[in-house]
Amino acid sequence: MLAGLLALMPLAIQAQEVTATLPIPAVTQKNGNLFHMASDSAKGKPALLQPLYWVKTLIDSSAVATVDRGYIEQPKRSWAIEARTTLNQTTLKMTTTWEDPENGLTDLWMKSKNGLSTSAGLWLGYRGYGFGYSKEFGKTSGSTLTFGAMGGSFGINLRISSYNSDMPDLYIDGQKVSSYDGDDDRLDDPVKVRTLFLDGYYMLNGKHFSYAAAYDNSLIQKRSAGSIVVGGMYCHSRADYSTDSNWMLTLLMDGVGKLKFTQGSIGAGYAYNWVPARGWLVSVMAIPMLTFYNRTTKYMYSLKFSNPHVEDWSDLTQDEVLDLLADPETKVLTVDEREEKSPNKVKLNIDARLSVVYNFDRWYVRVYGHYNQFSFGSDLVSGRVTDWTANASLGFRF
C-alpha cells in the first residue's frame, strides 16, 4: 500500500488540473458507474500506469459519490503531509490477591506505564489513505506506527505501539511501595508492553456527516451534522517481565511473568460534527462497546534459587532465606514456563474521541483526543489497559 501511495505522488503533482476538474458523481451515482469512470480515466495511459490511474480515480470519486455537496466538500489537492506531536499515557494495571494465614487476604497491584510520553513524527496520505510513524523522545522509550483508511461513510484505523516501563507502581493493600515517578532504583530489564489497536466505523448518515473531515482532513465539513455510528474494535496486548532479574515481580504476581490478552468488541453510538464558523470543525464521538471475545493467556514460572554455600534450601528458615537473597552470590532463575488460558468473559467497554480542526487554504491544524479502556482477568491475575492520546497536527495539501 505504501509503495502504491508513493508511486502515485508524481502523478498527483503532474495532474493537478485533472484532479481539480474531476467530475464529481451525483448523489445517486451507483458503484458500477464509479468503476466505469475509473476504467475510462485509465484509457490511453501507459500500460504500467493504468492500474494507478484506475485506483486514483476510484478513490477520488468514491469518497464523495453519495454525499451532499452542500454539507461535505472534497479538497482539490489530493495529497497531504502532516507533522505530528503526541502526548500519550498508557497504563497496564494487574491485580492479584495473596492469602496470608496470619493476616488474611492481601491485594497487590502493579501498574506499568510509559509516563507522560511525548513523541513526534510524520504522516503521509492520499485522499484519506495514509501511514504515520512517531518516536518518543525524552526519558521514555517507545514508538507508534499508524495506518488509516477513510472514505465517505467509513473509517478504519490501525495503531501498533510499544513501550518499556523500567519502574512499575506497586501497591499493597492500597499503600504505594514503589513509584514510576519517584524511585531512582530502576529495573535492569524493563517491563515490555506492546499493544495493537484496530478499529473500524460505519456512518449511517454518510450523506451529511464526514468522519474523514475530523480525523485526516481528506474531506471538509461545511455544515453541522451528526450520525449514528456502528463500530468494531480489536485489541491485542502483551506484557513481559519474565527475565531472571525481575524474579521479584514474578513472585509478587503469584508466579505470572508474562501476560497476553485479546479482545474483540462491537457497538453503536453517535458522532456529531459542529461547524461554528467557516473553516472550523469540532467533532465528538462516543461508542459503548460489548466485548464478546475476551481471552487472557498467562505464562507461569517457578523460581530456582542457587548459592554455592547452600545445598538444601528447604531446611532454611524464612529469615535465613531473606539474608541469602541479599547475598551477591545468590542467583534466582525463572524456570519451567507454563501456559494457562482463561475462559471467555463478556465485558462492557467504551470508545470515545474528540477532534478540533481549522482549515485555511492548503494548510490545516488538527487537535484530537482518544480514550480506550480494556478489562481482562482470570482467577490469578486481573486488570485493565487504559490508553489516552492527545495529538496535534499541522498539515499541508499538495
VOGU-3710 file (C-alpha; in Angstrom, 3 decimals, decimal comma):
1> mlagllalmp> 0,000/0,000/0,000  2,769/2,468/0,896  4,602/1,710/-2,351  1,423/2,442/-4,256  0,944/5,755/-2,452  4,496/6,839/-3,155  4,177/5,785/-6,783  1,089/7,989/-7,114  2,877/11,095/-5,825  4,441/12,186/-9,147
11> laiqaqevta> 1,120/11,566/-10,882  -0,620/13,850/-8,399  1,949/16,590/-8,921  1,775/16,358/-12,698  -2,003/16,081/-12,912  -3,316/18,779/-10,570  -5,653/20,097/-13,285  -7,076/16,606/-13,799  -7,715/16,275/-10,076  -9,204/19,733/-9,789
21> tlpipavtqk> -11,664/19,212/-12,654  -12,538/15,604/-11,909  -16,297/15,203/-12,443  -17,993/14,549/-9,122  -20,704/11,930/-9,402  -24,211/12,843/-8,391  -25,694/11,754/-5,097  -27,491/8,937/-6,851  -24,312/7,639/-8,552  -24,082/3,859/-8,434
31> ngnlfhmasd> -20,920/1,913/-7,626  -20,932/0,253/-11,027  -20,654/3,663/-12,704  -17,760/4,534/-10,413  -15,852/1,532/-11,707  -16,641/2,563/-15,286  -15,411/6,082/-14,533  -12,179/4,650/-13,088  -11,723/2,473/-16,172  -12,311/5,420/-18,519
41> sakgkpallq> -9,692/7,505/-16,687  -7,070/4,815/-17,273  -7,676/4,571/-21,022  -4,923/5,987/-23,165  -2,369/5,943/-20,333  0,818/3,850/-20,413  0,049/0,214/-19,587  2,121/0,203/-16,397  0,364/3,324/-15,097  -3,207/2,284/-15,922
51> plywvktlid> -3,785/0,443/-12,584  -2,577/3,511/-10,673  -4,902/5,849/-12,578  -7,778/3,381/-12,038  -7,214/3,272/-8,252  -6,645/7,034/-8,097  -9,935/7,871/-9,831  -11,870/5,306/-7,785  -10,565/6,757/-4,502  -11,195/10,343/-5,622
61> ssavatvdrg> -14,781/9,606/-6,654  -15,971/7,040/-4,105  -15,319/9,339/-1,129  -17,968/11,779/-2,379  -20,176/9,523/-4,502  -23,138/9,680/-2,118  -22,542/12,880/-0,153  -24,489/16,115/-0,209  -22,007/18,690/-1,517  -23,782/21,354/0,499
71> yieqpkrswa> -22,512/19,599/3,649  -19,238/17,982/2,580  -16,502/19,284/0,296  -13,546/17,452/-1,235  -10,288/19,454/-1,406  -8,870/19,828/-4,913  -5,376/18,798/-3,787  -5,343/15,088/-3,092  -2,077/14,532/-1,168  -1,353/15,678/2,368
81> iearttlnqt> 1,636/15,515/4,702  1,426/16,157/8,433  3,900/16,918/11,180  2,554/15,403/14,380  3,362/15,670/18,055  1,622/13,429/20,561  1,097/13,179/24,294  0,210/9,679/25,414  -0,400/7,810/28,655  -0,796/4,027/28,522
91> tlkmtttwed> -1,239/2,142/31,782  -1,388/-1,617/32,304  -2,778/-2,448/35,732  -2,541/-6,011/37,065  -4,059/-7,159/40,356  -3,565/-10,345/42,340  -4,583/-11,465/45,832  -2,382/-13,276/48,342  -3,789/-15,361/51,160  -1,710/-14,971/54,326
101> pengltdlwm> -2,587/-17,422/57,165  -1,821/-14,704/59,736  -3,049/-11,511/58,047  -5,784/-12,819/55,781  -6,133/-11,636/52,159  -3,651/-9,145/50,750  -4,276/-7,284/47,473  -1,300/-6,371/45,316  -1,484/-4,002/42,334  1,196/-3,464/39,737
111> ksknglstsa> 0,851/-0,558/37,300  3,224/-0,476/34,347  3,099/2,765/32,391  5,104/4,804/29,939  4,885/8,007/31,962  3,543/11,053/30,177  5,319/10,297/26,918  5,903/12,832/24,165  6,516/11,768/20,587  6,979/13,414/17,207
121> glwlgyrgyg> 6,531/12,031/13,719  5,173/12,374/10,198  2,097/11,173/8,326  1,660/10,943/4,542  -1,635/10,208/2,869  -3,706/10,291/-0,305  -7,437/11,021/-0,032  -7,741/9,513/3,448  -5,380/6,569/2,959  -2,074/7,034/4,742
131> fgyskefgkt> 0,725/5,896/7,025  2,316/7,578/10,029  5,235/6,892/12,343  6,101/8,557/15,651  9,049/8,133/18,004  9,091/9,041/21,671  11,717/11,426/22,973  12,767/12,398/26,479  13,224/9,874/29,273  10,672/7,410/27,872
141> sgstltfgam> 11,273/4,943/25,057  8,689/3,724/22,594  7,253/4,107/19,103  3,906/4,092/17,295  3,021/3,014/13,747  -0,370/4,046/12,362  -2,410/3,321/9,235  -5,716/4,897/8,285  -8,248/4,364/5,510  -11,251/6,693/5,373
151> ggsfginlri> -13,994/7,036/2,800  -17,331/8,750/2,531  -19,117/6,625/5,145  -16,370/4,575/6,825  -13,134/4,826/8,737  -10,506/2,198/9,610  -7,537/2,805/11,916  -4,616/0,583/12,871  -2,169/1,540/15,620  0,773/-0,506/16,894
161> ssynsdmpdl> 2,545/0,911/19,926  5,251/-0,354/22,255  6,986/0,976/25,330  9,258/-0,110/28,188  8,446/0,593/31,837  11,573/0,491/33,990  9,751/1,080/37,287  6,142/-0,033/37,809  3,999/1,433/40,572  3,435/-1,199/43,255
171> yidgqkvssy> 0,635/-1,071/45,818  -0,011/-3,459/48,709  -3,497/-3,107/50,187  -3,710/0,360/48,652  -0,360/1,570/50,010  2,227/2,560/47,398  5,593/0,825/47,913  7,321/1,904/44,672  6,740/4,709/42,187  7,466/5,230/38,495
181> dgdddrlddp> 7,851/8,970/39,063  9,758/8,935/42,353  12,054/5,890/42,600  15,599/6,084/41,228  16,398/2,369/41,534  15,173/1,391/38,066  14,768/-2,134/36,693  17,718/-3,541/34,748  15,245/-5,265/32,402  12,150/-3,062/31,939
191> vkvrtlfldg> 8,632/-4,408/31,665  7,954/-4,638/27,915  4,440/-3,734/26,783  3,211/-3,942/23,184  -0,330/-3,199/22,015  -2,169/-3,428/18,697  -5,435/-1,494/18,215  -7,649/-1,950/15,167  -10,982/-0,148/14,930  -13,479/0,484/12,181
201> yymlngkhfs> -16,625/2,590/11,880  -19,572/2,951/9,533  -21,629/6,162/9,492  -25,337/5,708/8,795  -25,623/9,359/7,743  -22,646/9,428/5,391  -24,579/11,781/3,124  -24,250/14,702/5,567  -21,640/13,609/8,135  -17,934/13,081/7,390
211> yaaaydnsli> -15,659/11,128/9,737  -12,683/11,892/7,461  -13,204/15,642/7,879  -12,450/15,293/11,588  -9,546/12,845/11,618  -7,468/13,151/8,447  -8,842/16,239/6,646  -9,277/14,449/3,309  -12,800/15,956/3,287  -14,130/19,219/4,705
221> qkrsagsivv> -17,364/19,500/6,712  -19,154/22,676/5,603  -22,326/22,469/7,741  -23,051/20,835/11,096  -24,390/17,275/11,030  -24,491/14,130/13,141  -24,747/10,403/12,556  -25,402/7,133/14,309  -22,165/5,130/14,190  -21,726/1,352/14,112
231> ggmychsrad> -18,234/0,257/15,101  -15,960/-2,650/15,892  -12,668/-2,833/17,746  -9,878/-5,381/18,157  -7,125/-5,160/20,756  -4,177/-7,456/21,410  -1,718/-6,591/24,174  1,173/-8,307/25,911  3,307/-7,520/28,938  6,554/-9,370/29,593
241> ystdsnwmlt> 8,672/-9,062/32,750  9,812/-12,710/32,929  13,580/-12,134/32,877  15,611/-13,561/35,741  16,407/-10,104/37,139  12,645/-9,437/37,574  12,022/-12,570/39,609  10,621/-10,472/42,487  7,846/-9,096/40,242  7,048/-12,619/39,077
251> llmdgvgklk> 6,898/-13,794/42,678  4,638/-10,910/43,712  2,255/-11,606/40,812  1,774/-15,164/42,070  4,134/-16,743/39,523  2,800/-14,871/36,453  5,725/-13,417/34,469  4,126/-12,756/31,099  0,577/-11,918/30,102  -1,299/-11,664/26,799
261> ftqgsigagy> -4,888/-10,725/26,175  -7,035/-10,408/23,073  -10,416/-8,699/22,798  -12,985/-8,160/20,068  -15,819/-5,655/20,563  -18,784/-4,275/18,646  -21,088/-1,404/19,452  -23,142/1,543/18,280  -23,029/5,174/19,310  -23,283/8,698/17,995
271> aynwvpargw> -20,960/11,251/16,407  -21,544/14,921/15,722  -19,629/17,438/13,605  -20,240/21,039/14,680  -19,160/23,816/12,316  -19,228/27,032/14,399  -17,637/29,176/11,658  -16,102/28,860/8,218  -13,012/26,629/8,336  -13,678/25,365/11,875
281> lvsvmaipml> -14,886/21,933/12,978  -15,487/20,371/16,392  -16,205/16,619/16,281  -17,290/14,364/19,166  -17,860/10,600/19,062  -18,776/8,084/21,782  -19,492/4,381/21,245  -20,370/1,942/24,066  -18,903/-1,436/23,147  -19,804/-5,023/24,029
291> tfynrttkym> -16,665/-7,154/24,263  -17,864/-10,523/23,022  -14,374/-12,084/22,677  -12,130/-11,733/25,714  -9,270/-14,196/26,210  -6,327/-13,958/28,599  -3,209/-16,130/28,441  -0,891/-16,278/31,454  2,646/-17,616/31,453  3,522/-19,111/34,827
301> yslkfsnphv> 7,046/-19,630/36,144  8,781/-21,340/39,028  11,755/-19,794/40,814  15,036/-21,643/41,227  17,462/-20,430/43,913  21,144/-21,260/43,948  24,071/-20,319/46,184  27,456/-22,090/46,380  27,181/-22,212/50,182  23,710/-23,779/50,336
311> edwsdltqde> 22,874/-27,370/49,447  19,263/-27,633/50,633  17,110/-24,516/50,689  14,172/-26,394/52,249  15,980/-26,601/55,594  16,348/-22,819/55,910  14,133/-20,525/57,933  12,397/-17,550/56,318  14,891/-15,110/57,867  17,825/-17,154/56,551
321> vldlladpet> 16,337/-17,164/53,063  15,922/-13,392/53,197  19,535/-12,951/54,263  20,730/-15,182/51,418  18,680/-13,246/48,852  20,770/-10,188/49,743  23,963/-12,180/49,097  25,557/-11,230/45,722  26,437/-14,907/45,197  22,758/-15,926/45,233
331> kvltvderee> 21,223/-16,468/41,804  17,492/-16,614/41,125  16,201/-18,053/37,855  12,672/-18,077/36,399  12,180/-21,593/35,040  9,508/-24,097/33,957  7,304/-21,818/31,816  3,685/-22,982/31,786  0,830/-21,538/29,737  -2,670/-21,109/31,125
341> kspnkvklni> -5,666/-19,731/29,206  -8,750/-18,232/30,786  -12,305/-18,848/29,518  -14,076/-16,171/27,503  -15,659/-13,375/29,542  -18,127/-10,858/28,089  -17,488/-7,277/29,248  -18,525/-3,691/28,521  -16,128/-1,157/27,017  -16,204/2,370/25,607
351> darlsvvynf> -14,519/4,135/22,708  -14,523/7,939/22,790  -12,756/10,686/20,826  -12,777/14,455/20,306  -11,306/16,482/17,431  -10,945/20,221/16,718  -9,927/21,255/13,177  -9,203/24,506/11,360  -8,722/24,618/7,561  -7,121/27,560/5,757
361> drwyvrvygh> -6,063/27,411/2,107  -3,652/24,471/1,685  -2,878/24,258/5,398  -4,853/22,795/8,275  -4,413/22,329/12,011  -5,976/19,487/13,988  -6,003/18,600/17,679  -7,705/15,440/18,843  -8,016/13,209/21,879  -8,798/9,485/22,004
371> ynqfsfgsdl> -9,601/7,303/25,031  -9,869/3,499/25,320  -10,174/1,118/28,250  -9,888/-2,673/28,118  -10,533/-5,004/31,068  -9,243/-8,555/31,331  -8,900/-11,158/34,033  -8,639/-14,664/35,432  -8,628/-16,269/38,862  -4,959/-15,382/39,469
381> vsgrvtdwta> -4,473/-12,037/37,757  -6,972/-9,453/36,556  -6,587/-5,899/35,358  -7,127/-3,362/32,634  -5,348/-1,324/29,997  -6,207/2,365/29,773  -4,922/4,428/26,880  -5,433/8,109/26,173  -3,801/10,121/23,416  -3,728/13,839/22,634
391> naslgfrf> -2,417/14,659/19,172  -1,623/17,979/17,455  -1,034/18,024/13,677  -0,036/20,648/11,157  -0,910/19,507/7,633  -0,191/20,712/4,120  -2,087/19,644/0,992  -0,347/19,349/-2,358
//
